[in-house]
């Protein structure tokens, strides 16, 4: 389950990326850690942390009130969002930070 969660953003079908944008990749990582339960405990915290670190590594900061972030994560785990809704919420709360980003030849890291 852990390996599956980590590799999901990199998955492809018929030679095309299954998750075409950075935000789709971020949502797939977040959702996989939250819903697949790779650990006995702390899956929601791990999911949110993975989301924040993935975005940070790719030049974005995730900006959301703590209570709203908790609710967002719990609601995701409880299947209250369609995948595209997750993508849009992540996109709305991701702030591009020039100083953290670098040019990438092959897309998101």
N, C-alpha and C positions, 0 to 999 in steps of 0.2 A: 504494500500500500504506500509506503514512504517513497519508494523509487517511482511508482506510478504518479504520485502527486508532484514530485520534483520534475519529472520528464514531460508531463502533460503540455506545458506551454510550447515545447519543441516538436510536438507531434505533427504529422503531415498525412495527407491522403492524396494519392495519385500524383505525387511529386509537388504538391502545393501545401504551404503551411495551413494547418487547420485553424490556427489563430493568427490572423494576419496583422493585427496592430499590437503595439506595446500594451494597450489597455485590455485587449482581448487576452493577451498572454498573462497579464497581471490578474485578471479575473479568473482565468483558468487555474492559476496557482492557488489563489485565495480559496476558490470553491473546492478544489481537490483536497487541500489540507483540512478544510472545515468539514466536509461531508464524508470523506473516505476514512476518517479516524485512524491515521497511521500509528497513533500513540494511545496508550491506555488513558492518559489524562492530558489536558492542556492543548487539545486540538484547535479550539477556537483562538486561543492566544497565539499559537504557532501560526495559524492561518493569517491572522492579522499582521503579525510580525513579518511573515514571509512577504505579504503584500507590500508593506512599508519598505522593507529592505530591497525588494525587487525594483520598486519605483525609484528609490534613492539611488540605487546602482545605475539606473538608466537616466539620471538627471532630473528626477521629479521628487517633490516632497508631498506627502499625503497630509492634507490639512483638514481635520475634522475634530469637532468637540469630542471629548473623551466619552461622555454618555451616549452621544450619537454613534460613535464608533463601536461601542459595546452593543448597542441595539442593532446596528447594521450587521455586525458579525453574527449575532444570535439569529436575526431574521434570515440571513443567508443560509445558515445551518438548518433552519426550520423550513427551508424551501419557499420563502415568501417572495423571492425575486426570480424572474426569468433571467437567463444568462445575459441577455442584452441589457437588461436593467442594471445588473451588476456592473457591466462595462460602462454604462452612462454615469452611474453614481461615482465610480472610481475616476472617470474622466473629469467630472465636475469638481472633484476634491483634490486633484493632482495639480500641483503648481510646479511649472518648469523652473528649475534653478540653474541659470547659466553657469555659475561657478562650479557646480557639481558635475556638469555634463561634459562629455568629450565626443569628438566625431567618431562615429562607428561605421566601419566598412561593411559589416555584415548584419546590420539591424540591431535589435535589442540584445543585450547580453544575457 
